[in-house]
Amino acid sequence: MMIRNEHGPGHYELRVEGHLDDHWVEWFERLELTRASDGTTAFYGPVADQAALHSLLNKVRDLGMVLISVRMITPPAGPDDGH
């Protein structure tokens, strides 16, 4: 397992069990929400830092949601990225 030594912003995906309603977007700091055909919901988008990531994970725990996975993702390239 490779551990990154970055404490700045990153893009993350948090996947939980079940299909959640759109109103949860507000609770999860406006991360994008998608429902998969396997019965899970993913929240993804920019997370300011490790403290913000832990805050999101605490919300999952406090709401009794079943956490399936957490992963750092590469954001899609924008028009100004030069890619």
Secondary structure as the mmCIF struct_conf table of DSSP 4:
data_model
#
loop_
_struct_conf.conf_type_id
_struct_conf.id
_struct_conf.beg_label_comp_id
_struct_conf.beg_label_asym_id
_struct_conf.beg_label_seq_id
_struct_conf.end_label_comp_id
_struct_conf.end_label_asym_id
_struct_conf.end_label_seq_id
BEND BEND1 GLY A 8 GLY A 8
STRN STRN1 GLY A 10 GLU A 17
BEND BEND2 GLY A 18 GLY A 18
HELX_LH_PP_P HELX_LH_PP_P1 HIS A 19 ASP A 21
TURN_TY1_P TURN_TY1_P1 ASP A 22 HIS A 23
HELX_RH_AL_P HELX_RH_AL_P1 TRP A 24 TRP A 27
TURN_TY1_P TURN_TY1_P2 PHE A 28 ARG A 30
STRN STRN2 GLU A 32 ARG A 35
TURN_TY1_P TURN_TY1_P3 SER A 37 ASP A 38
BEND BEND3 GLY A 39 GLY A 39
STRN STRN3 THR A 40 VAL A 47
BEND BEND4 ASP A 49 ASP A 49
HELX_RH_AL_P HELX_RH_AL_P2 GLN A 50 ASP A 62
TURN_TY1_P TURN_TY1_P4 LEU A 63 GLY A 64
STRN STRN4 LEU A 67 ILE A 73
HELX_LH_PP_P HELX_LH_PP_P2 THR A 74 GLY A 78
TURN_TY1_P TURN_TY1_P5 PRO A 79 ASP A 80
BEND BEND5 ASP A 81 ASP A 81
#
